[in-house]
Every structure is written in structure tokens, then in C-alpha cells.
Amino acid sequence: MDVRLTCNADNCVNNVNGLCSANTIKVKGRNSHSSSGTECETFAARGVKNALSNLTNMNIPGEIRQLFTNNTIEMNPNVKCDADNCVHNSSGKCIAANIQITGPKANVSADTKCETFIE
């Protein structure tokens, strides 16, 4: 299943025009009862050091395909999740079709949230 993940964590090295360019992200929030207890553990602030250290998790084929289309979302990350109380968590994988990560002023992963969380 293709996952559409949108993100407004503008300072994240993986955010490309509101889409996530990571191959795999991890949502953290083991005992959460709301989205405020979650975070995108994959978040890394923009900068040369973080860009280089995140190269191995880049979805390069998806990014290249995305350059040539405005009609479809080509960057579909694998979303791992440890938020056991979320209805979208299926054996540690998020099965929601549309995932929204927020954190417009985030500088660290704790400043981000998974707004798709539903208990």
C-alpha cells in the first residue's frame, strides 16, 4: 500500500515541499493517548551534517520521480510506529493511507507530532 505522508516540519532535512523524502520514518509514542504524546523520531534539523548522515535513508528514486509529476505523490515512506494505542498501528507499522506529521517550528524531534494518531 502506498502511504501519503505530508509534513509541515519545515526545518527537517527530509521535508521536500511538504513531502517526506525519507525511505523509512519512525513515529515514537509507546504509551501515548493522543497525538501530543507522539513524535517523528526520524526528524533531523536541516544542515550539512544531518543531510550527510541521513543519505542512507533517502528515497532517491521517489524524489526523482516526484520532480517529473505534480499529479501523484511518488515519495511514499515506510512508516514504523511504536504508538501501541493508535488504531493505525498494525504490528509496528502505520497502515493509515494519509499521515500528517506536524512541527512547523521544530528544531528537535520532540517538537514534532503525528496528527494522524487516533486512540
ZIRACOR-V988786 format. One record per run of one state. SS is the DSSP state (H for helix, E for strand, - for the rest). FROM is the first residue (numbers start at 0). TO is the last residue. If there is no record, write none. Layout:
ss=SS from=FROM to=TO
ss=SS from=FROM to=TO
This chain:
ss=- from=0 to=2
ss=E from=3 to=6
ss=- from=7 to=10
ss=E from=11 to=11
ss=- from=12 to=13
ss=E from=14 to=15
ss=- from=16 to=17
ss=E from=18 to=19
ss=- from=20 to=20
ss=E from=21 to=21
ss=- from=22 to=22
ss=E from=23 to=27
ss=- from=28 to=33
ss=H from=34 to=36
ss=- from=37 to=37
ss=E from=38 to=39
ss=- from=40 to=43
ss=E from=44 to=44
ss=- from=45 to=46
ss=H from=47 to=52
ss=- from=53 to=53
ss=H from=54 to=56
ss=E from=57 to=57
ss=- from=58 to=58
ss=H from=59 to=66
ss=- from=67 to=76
ss=E from=77 to=80
ss=- from=81 to=87
ss=E from=88 to=89
ss=- from=90 to=91
ss=E from=92 to=93
ss=- from=94 to=96
ss=E from=97 to=101
ss=- from=102 to=107
ss=H from=108 to=110
ss=- from=111 to=111
ss=E from=112 to=113
ss=- from=114 to=118
